[in-house]
């Protein structure tokens, strides 16, 4: 089984979404930033590395989102909420980035494997008094 980690980067109640540039079968779809865990790496180390490589930012992971989501081909997705610790996100490996408010999450075409994870993240976008 291959573990893929995703970052639900949240700022001011908005979630960062990234549009895939490649491979062709996924290009144009939207996802949470992240990627595969390399051998000898923890899930958390991989996610911090991937955010640096893909977005040019340092993130602080704040909480593991409950659940593992199948991505097909023996891959599963694990997600953490995160906040920006340093830097401003740039689309270094993606076509575009968007900050989405809770009512805008349906405005992009999420990749099917990411959609249930995004729904699990939705409550984290609300103020504590509304969770």
N, C-alpha and C positions, 0 to 999 in steps of 0.2 A: 504494500500500500504506500502511495506517495502522499505526503502531507503538503498541502498548499495553505499558506497563511495569508490572511487579509487584514488590512487595517481600516477600521471605521474611524477615520480621522474627523474629529468633531471640533468645530470652532463657532462660537456664538450660536449654538443650537442648529448648526448646519453641518451636513455630511459631505465629505469630499468624494466625488465620483470621478473615475478615470475612464476615458474611451480608448479601447484597444486599437492598436495600429496593426498588430500581427498576432498570430498567423491569419491568413486570409479567411479561414473558417470562422474566426472570432472577431475580425476587424470590424470596427464600427459599433460593437456592443460595449456596454458600460459595465464596469466592475469596481470592486474595492481594490485599492492598490495592494500589492503584495506579490507573493510567488512561492516557489518550491523551497522546502527546507533541505539544505545540503547535508550530506553525511557529516556527523560529528557536531552539528549545530543544533541548538535548542530551537523550539518554535519561536520563542521570543527574540532570540538573536537573529534568526532568519528574517523576521518581520522588520526589525530595526534596519538590517542591512538592505533589504529590498526597498524600503522607503527612501533610504539614502540614494540608492542606485536609480530608482525610477522617478523620484520627485526632487532629489537634492535637499532633503530636509532630515532633521533629527526628530524622531518622535519619542514620546514617553507613553508607554503602554499603560492604560489605566485599569482595564478589567477584561477578563475573558468572557466573551459572549457565549452563553450556554448553547451547545449543539455542535455537531459535525455534519456537514452537508456534502452529499456525493456530487462529484463533478464528472463522473464517467471515467473510463480507462483506468480504474483502480486508484483514482485520486479522491481525497476528501479535503474539504475546506474548513479551516478553523479560523475564527475571527476574534480580534481584540479591539476594544475601543481604545482610542489614542488621542493625544493632544500634541500640537506642534511645540517642540522644545526649542528649536532653532531653525531659521530659514523660512522661506516662502515657497510653497509648492510650485514646481515647474514641470511641464509635460516633457520630460527628457526621453521617455520611451512610449508615450501615449500620444494620440492625436489631439486630445483636448482634456481639460479638467473643468469640473463645475462644482460649485458649492450649492447644495440643495437643502432647502428648508423642509421640514416634515411634510408639508402639503405639496411639495414639488418632487417627491421621490418617484412618482409615476410619470414624470416628464421626460425621462430618458429610457431607452430600451436596454434594461439590465440583461446581462447574460443569464440564461436560465439557472445556472448553478449558483449565481450570486443572489438571485431574487429572494429566496427564503432567508438568507443571512441578512440581507438589507431589512427585511420585515422584522427580524429579531433585534436589529439595531434600533429600529424606529423609536421604541420607548426611551432610549438613551438620549434622544434629541430633545425631549420635553424637559421643562424645568422640573426639579425634584418635587415640587408641590402638585404637579399634574401627572406624575408617573403612576 
